[in-house]
């Protein structure tokens, strides 16, 4: 069964946070490297907002991983 909108946002956010922590980056550092406001990244990590594919791409690039590494959270 497909995930609902809120579940997708939470799973993606948890995956981004896990990858950020694995890379030993602070929220502020990753946000800076991804060229986004750290409050926006925080809301993404907490699953409070649905983010765009473009934002996922920017975050993945800043983490030096592929976007699919983030989207794998949905599998």
Secondary structure, DSSP 8 states (H G I E B T S, - for coil): ----HHHHHHHHHHHHHHHHHHTT--HHHHHHHTTS-HHHHHHHHTT-S---HHHHHHHHHHHTS-HHHHHGGG-
